[in-house]
Amino acid sequence: MYSRNNLLFFVFSLLVIFLFLADLMWGSVAIPAKEIFSAFCGDRQNSVFTEIIINFRLPKAITAILAGASLSVAGLMMQTLFRNPLADPYILGVSSGASLGTALVVMASGFLPFSFAGNCWALIISAVIGAALVLLIVLFVSFRVNDIVSLLIVGIMFGTIAAALVSIIQNFSNPDAIKLFLMWTFGSLSAVTWNYLQILFPVVLAGIGMAFFLQKRLDGLLLGENYARGLGISITQTRSLIILATGLLAGGITAFTGPIAFVGVAVPHIARGIFRTSSHKILLPACILVGAALLMICDIITQIPDYTLPVNTISALFGAPVIIWIILRRK
């Protein structure tokens, strides 16, 4: 079993490297492989190709890896926490909170004498604040509610409230602001620059680090909370840490890239099917590799000639059939 898993990890690692290079080569301007290696080796004779690679495609490819890994790991933790195969990173309303924060900034011109809509940092900070507020509320509720199903319902209700507030704000906004907000909801990997990556990378690293720290507790939760208590696992503390790690991963990615659907719910099932295990020691790194590969595939597909499709639509085309398969399999 271990030799099979090691082989699979090796194959997926090579696949991620191959897709990473393909993501750098493919786009509105096709770049030969030798130009990619020349840019990395310092032989930068073609300054145009070097500019495209270093300042545009390289940050986008790194963001695809971070986003795919983060959403997949967050989705795995949510499915384990709620013991629900259709749980995703946004189930606790983190994405809705980020959307509400962004909506307030983007569509503020409808009821304020000034607007921050053109300021990228303002959009990111507002999304972080919105996601953090919802996260804090859910954490507070998690200390007061013992039933995990009740916590799930509360998270969904907070997401519904945030979505309703966004709809109200849209009614007071001008069409240009609404269009800008809708573009944000489509998700974009290309908006993340090197300056943004300096903040996004530590946030993702902290969230994934917490997930690996919790891997034994996650294995205990698979068998039920009573069994986990019998192993000496603090359910309240573990639940809070899982919610916090998910908030860092899902909230951080959403703030910088916008919401990216279906990756978090689909990848854990793909990883379980390929690696044939429920152990989080195997599933966590598997979700990182599979999620990174899947989102880079989606990013490559979005770069069709003369057009750039929203990454959210392509990820939905991959994720929705997986959800249908899960429902049919479980009858």
ABEGO torsion letter per residue (X at the ends): XAAAAAAAAAAAAAAAAAAAAAAAABEABBBBAAAAAAAAAGBBABAAAAAAAAAAAAAAAAAAAAAAAAAAAAAAAAAAAAGBAABBAAAAGAAAAAAAAAAAAAAAAAABABBAAABAAAAAAAAAAAAAAAAAAAAAAAAABABAAAAAAAAAAAAAAAAAAAAAAAAABBAAAAAAAAAAAAEBAAABBAAAAAAAAAAAAAAAAAAAAAAAAAAAAAAEAAAAAAAGBBAAAAAAAAAAAAAAAAAAAAAAAEBBBGAAAAAAAAAAAAAGBABAAAAAAAAAAAAAAAAAAAAAAABBBGBBBBAAAAAAAAAAAAAAAAAAAAX
